[in-house]
Amino acid sequence: MHRLDGQVVIITGASAGIGEAAARRLAREGAIVVISARRADRLEALKRDIEAANGRAFIVAGDITNEQDRARLVQETLDEFGRIDALVNNAGYGQRGPIELVPLDAIRRNFETNFFSLIGLTQLVIPVMREQRSGRIVNISSVAGRIARPLSSVYDATKHAVEAISDGLRGELAPFGIKVVVIEPGFIITEFLGVANEEAREIIEHAGPYAETFERVAKGTQRLRKLAGRPEDIADVIFKALTADSPRARYAAPGHAQFALAVKRLLPTRLFDYVLSR
């Protein structure tokens, strides 16, 4: 008997990284994973792997920022299975660069993907879960949701917003048996950094007075790679969030993420800013 036998779990951003690892892990635990992302070919490959391991996967490819695609994801899931037991809001990307140089449209796009689309999809599943009187919503935030960093403040702001909306939702949905959990990954080896660098390529190439800051941050990132976790580490935490009788409001992982958050709580802001800038 698996802990998630027969539970229908929607996972966004499932074509790579944390989303892919979560789909594999939850399917091994008996869940029916509804996997969504823009790259249908990767979803097909993932589905084949899951089914080869005797798991169950259902594909609804689409763009999470598209209102019609979000509605189709929920409706096709209901048409196929008649219920939604959990939603893992994982889709997102990082926008890098100093606030002075990041175009306002780029900031809006980052919020559209990481925050507004998350809300839009969540609004669609809440009535289903409320009618069921059960469900779990797992929002993939980041350590950045509580620690804002130079050259990353746009992305970090989207995750701060996810943290706030999750806190509000947790209280609103508790009377209906719906649990809301935030996952705060630290540095994880995925495509994330490469995508973030590509999004900011023009800004990085024309950094001007911020070139030295980019160099310093790049060196810090290289040091952090030695502590980096794997997508599977976060998949394990997502599984815990979906199966714990009384899940915590927040889970941070791996160990360096927990350490960073503890240091932020303990140090005065000025000292913490100094440590963060090294």
C-alpha positions, 0 to 999 in steps of 0.5 A: 500500500502506497501513501498516495494510492490513487490520489490525483496530483497536478504538477506544473513545470513538470518537464524538468528539474523539481517538477519532473523529480516530483512527478517521478517520486509521487508516481512511485508512491501511487499518485496519478500525476497530471503533468503540465508544461509547455514542452510536450515532448519532454512530458511524453518522455516522462510519461513513458518512464513513469508508466514503464515503472508501473506508475500512472501519468496524464499529460495536459501540455500548455502555458501556465500564463495562458488563461485558457490553458489553465482552465483546460488543465483543470477541466481535462483532469476532472473529465478524466479522473473526477477529482483533484487531490493536490496541486503542486504549483512549481512552474516559474523562472528567475529574472536577474539584474539590477532594478535600474536595468531590468525593463518593467515589462520583464518584471511584469512577465516574471510576476505573471509566471511566478505569481499571477499564474499560480493564483489563477490556477489555484483559484480554479482548483479551490472550488473542486477541493472545497466541494470534496472537503479535502485537498492540498496546495503546495506552492514551490517558493524559494529561500529567496521568498524570505531572503532578497539578494542583489541582482535577484530582487525581481525574482525574489519579490515574486517569491515573497509574494507567493509566501504572503498569498500562501499564508493568507490562503492557509487560513482561508481554506482551513475550514474546508479541509484544504491544507496549504504548504510552502516549499523553500528550496535553496540552491538546486542543480537544475536548468534554472540558473541557465534559464535565468542567465539567458533571460538576463543575457542582454543586461549582463552584457551591458551591465555598466556600473553593475559589472563588478557586482555581477562578477562578485555574485557569480563567484558566490554562486560558484562557491554555493555549488559545492552545497547544491542539492538535487531536484530529488531532495525537494521531491522528497519534501513535496512527498512529505508535505502531501502525506503528513497528517499535519504538514508544516506551513513551510519546509526548507531544504536542503540543509544550507537553505535551513541554515541561511534562514536561521542566520537571517533570523539571528543576525541584525539586518546590516550584518546579514546584508554584509554577509550576503554581499561577500 
